[in-house]
Amino acid sequence: MAQPFIEKTIAELILENPRYQPVFNGMQLNFEIERDLTLGEVCFVHGLNYRDVVHQLETSTREARLKGESDLAAYDIPQLIGYILFTHHDFADKEFPRLERLIAEAVGEGGGQPELLELQGEFHRLQDFFRRHMREEERYFFPFFMMISTDKDAPPLGGENMERLVKIMESEHTHVDQALDRIRQKTRDFHFPAQAEPRTQQLMEGLKFLEAELRRHARVEDHILFPKVMALEEERRGRGNPKASG
């Protein structure tokens, strides 16, 4: 069983992943003294929230895996699906629960302010919809896309049917965009007064990052994955080279 973060020393964590170093630099640790303390001990000494620190460490690792959209354009369909699953979907599966916790804590700190309660409701609706969207992709769309890109004998779906599938997914992205617009409006572009409680400020940062990531997810699918799928299906119907490819 892997040793949990909380039991590893700062020196061990940096050796394991040098990208953690800037995170610890930002915590202004005294490395000469604290490098041999465990992460749990450092969090206790500095009054840090362990879950927040782990989130920063995981984010630093994830950012190293992100690819530019120009790079992704060279990926084939299976590579794109793998990338979407292990970056965008993995991020959403972890980040939504974290933000749900933060928004509940912000509501508590804010004494049940109406604007925070409205934001909480909007966030819950976005989370429910996007989770259904991901599961739909994982269960139905992505397996089908994988099949037609790897099995040259798989029967073609037909242009109109494929277009209908893609339009369903694009319409869901539009729904997500509209929900993100409402959240941005309710948070006044993710801005709260300087006297806002720490959890509220942290929540605003998280929501701003979530918006950027979900919109990026939609662009990767709408402008890179779906056009490749449509082009492949046309090819499979005999327009151009009949041999299927990614």
ChimeraX attribute file (.defattr): number of C-alpha atoms within 10 A of each C-alpha:
attribute: neighborCount
match mode: 1-to-1
recipient: residues
	/A:1	3
	/A:2	4
	/A:3	7
	/A:4	8
	/A:5	16
	/A:6	16
	/A:7	13
	/A:8	17
	/A:9	19
	/A:10	25
	/A:11	18
	/A:12	17
	/A:13	18
	/A:14	17
	/A:15	12
	/A:16	10
	/A:17	13
	/A:18	14
	/A:19	18
	/A:20	19
	/A:21	17
	/A:22	13
	/A:23	17
	/A:24	18
	/A:25	11
	/A:26	8
	/A:27	14
	/A:28	10
	/A:29	14
	/A:30	10
	/A:31	13
	/A:32	7
	/A:33	8
	/A:34	16
	/A:35	18
	/A:36	15
	/A:37	18
	/A:38	19
	/A:39	24
	/A:40	18
	/A:41	19
	/A:42	20
	/A:43	18
	/A:44	12
	/A:45	11
	/A:46	11
	/A:47	9
	/A:48	14
	/A:49	11
	/A:50	16
	/A:51	12
	/A:52	13
	/A:53	17
	/A:54	15
	/A:55	14
	/A:56	14
	/A:57	20
	/A:58	14
	/A:59	15
	/A:60	18
	/A:61	15
	/A:62	15
	/A:63	11
	/A:64	9
	/A:65	10
	/A:66	12
	/A:67	11
	/A:68	8
	/A:69	13
	/A:70	9
	/A:71	8
	/A:72	16
	/A:73	15
	/A:74	11
	/A:75	16
	/A:76	16
	/A:77	24
	/A:78	18
	/A:79	15
	/A:80	20
	/A:81	20
	/A:82	13
	/A:83	19
	/A:84	17
	/A:85	17
	/A:86	13
	/A:87	18
	/A:88	20
	/A:89	21
	/A:90	13
	/A:91	18
	/A:92	19
	/A:93	14
	/A:94	11
	/A:95	17
	/A:96	21
	/A:97	12
	/A:98	16
	/A:99	20
	/A:100	16
	/A:101	14
	/A:102	19
	/A:103	24
	/A:104	18
	/A:105	17
	/A:106	24
	/A:107	20
	/A:108	15
	/A:109	15
	/A:110	17
	/A:111	11
	/A:112	13
	/A:113	13
	/A:114	11
	/A:115	13
	/A:116	20
	/A:117	18
	/A:118	13
	/A:119	20
	/A:120	19
	/A:121	13
	/A:122	16
	/A:123	21
	/A:124	14
	/A:125	13
	/A:126	20
	/A:127	20
	/A:128	11
	/A:129	15
	/A:130	21
	/A:131	15
	/A:132	12
	/A:133	15
	/A:134	16
	/A:135	13
	/A:136	13
	/A:137	18
	/A:138	15
	/A:139	10
	/A:140	10
	/A:141	16
	/A:142	17
	/A:143	14
	/A:144	14
	/A:145	22
	/A:146	16
	/A:147	15
	/A:148	22
	/A:149	21
	/A:150	14
	/A:151	12
	/A:152	14
	/A:153	11
	/A:154	13
	/A:155	12
	/A:156	17
	/A:157	15
	/A:158	13
	/A:159	13
	/A:160	9
	/A:161	11
	/A:162	17
	/A:163	15
	/A:164	11
	/A:165	12
	/A:166	20
	/A:167	14
	/A:168	12
	/A:169	19
	/A:170	17
	/A:171	11
	/A:172	16
	/A:173	21
	/A:174	14
	/A:175	15
	/A:176	22
	/A:177	17
	/A:178	13
	/A:179	19
	/A:180	22
	/A:181	14
	/A:182	16
	/A:183	23
	/A:184	18
	/A:185	13
	/A:186	16
	/A:187	17
	/A:188	10
	/A:189	14
	/A:190	16
	/A:191	16
	/A:192	13
	/A:193	8
	/A:194	8
	/A:195	8
	/A:196	14
	/A:197	15
	/A:198	13
	/A:199	19
	/A:200	24
	/A:201	18
	/A:202	16
	/A:203	22
	/A:204	21
	/A:205	13
	/A:206	17
	/A:207	22
	/A:208	17
	/A:209	12
	/A:210	18
	/A:211	18
	/A:212	11
	/A:213	16
	/A:214	20
	/A:215	15
	/A:216	14
	/A:217	16
	/A:218	20
	/A:219	16
	/A:220	20
	/A:221	19
	/A:222	17
	/A:223	12
	/A:224	20
	/A:225	24
	/A:226	22
	/A:227	13
	/A:228	22
	/A:229	21
	/A:230	17
	/A:231	14
	/A:232	24
	/A:233	25
	/A:234	20
	/A:235	17
	/A:236	24
	/A:237	17
	/A:238	12
	/A:239	11
	/A:240	10
	/A:241	12
	/A:242	14
	/A:243	13
	/A:244	19
	/A:245	18
	/A:246	17
